[in-house]
Amino acid sequence: MTWTRWCEGRTALICSVERGPTAMLTTLVNAGADVNKGKDNGVTPLHAAACAYPLKADKLTALVGLGADVNRADCAGWTPMHMAVKCNEVDGTRMLIAAGAIVNTMDMYGATPLDTAVGNEYVDQTLVAALKAAGATHSDGFQLPNFDDDEHSASPRVNETRRREHYRRYLML
């Protein structure tokens, strides 16, 4: 697969975060690229850097230094902090906290990054501790969709299974 085809639908900065050298970020911004412009779904280069595997700390730092908005939300209300937490990136989470990311921002479901972390059965507990140390709290408004009214469900156990599966899919946004 060629770079051009792989980057289809992504901004040049997002492609650079995922596949290019760090110096390319500065070059693109100096040439006029908007460090906060995202894809159609609102995912910005900083979202991509926060959830890259392995963590691209140099790129995350460069983007913040170039003026990336650490609290910019995508179409689902996820900030780069939500992304770093979803991807279990302890260092990325700490870097975003140090850069001024708000730890209690809620997404469209009312979930804070801490809610997202706790919903991940494989979460690194040092990530949870870092969030709590920065003042993160659980959202009182976090609600998963109610499947109890679904005419096709067979039992409360089926409904609970469907809630869990929906939450797993939600975390993979």
C-alpha positions, -999 to +999 in steps of 0.1 A: +000+000+000+014+034-009+016+063+014-009+083-007-035+056-006-030+049+031-034+086+039-067+089+020-092+108+041-066+119+066-050+153+069-013+156+060-005+162+097-024+131+108-004+111+082+028+126+095+019+117+131+012+081+121+039+075+096+063+104+091+093+119+109+086+144+137+104+172+118+077+169+092+051+182+117+069+215+120+075+217+083+038+212+075+027+238+102+052+263+089+039+258+054+003+266+066-012+234+079-037+239+107-025+219+137-061+216+150-077+206+117-091+171+119-108+145+097-145+147+090-152+130+124-132+156+142-101+135+151-071+158+151-034+151+148-032+153+186-059+126+190-039+104+167-006+110+186-023+104+220-035+069+208-006+059+186+011+026+193+038+027+203+032+061+219+048+088+198+058+111+227+080+132+206+051+139+182+027+146+210+051+171+225+058+187+191+021+191+184+014+207+218+044+230+212+030+239+178-003+250+194-025+219+192-056+223+214-053+196+241-090+199+249-104+198+213-132+173+211-141+151+181-177+144+169-182+120+198-170+145+224-137+126+229-107+148+236-070+136+232-072+127+269-101+103+262-080+088+234-049+083+255-069+067+283-088+044+258-054+033+245-041+027+280-013+052+274+000+062+308+028+085+296+005+101+270-021+108+297+006+123+320+019+144+291-016+157+283-023+165+319+010+185+321+000+203+289-032+215+306-058+190+294-090+190+313-094+157+330-132+159+336-144+167+301-175+146+293-181+129+259-215+126+242-225+097+266-215+118+296-183+098+303-152+114+316-117+099+309-118+082+343-151+065+333-135+054+301-105+040+320-126+021+345-146+006+316-114-010+303-108-043+321-071-042+311-065-006+323-031+001+338-039+012+374-011+038+373-032+055+346-062+056+369-039+069+397-025+097+374-061+108+365-072+108+401-041+127+412-050+154+386-085+157+400-104+133+377-138+122+389-165+099+377-195+115+359-229+113+375-244+116+341-227+087+324-255+065+310-252+036+286-282+031+263-311+012+279-318-021+261-345-032+286-373-019+263-360-038+233-389-060+221-364-086+209-345-092+241-351-125+258-340-118+294-323-093+317-291-114+313-293-108+275-298-071+281-268-069+304-247-087+278-258-063+251-250-033+274-215-046+279-210-052+242-222-018+234-198-003+259-169-023+244-178-010+209-181+025+223-146+023+237-134+014+202-146+046+185 
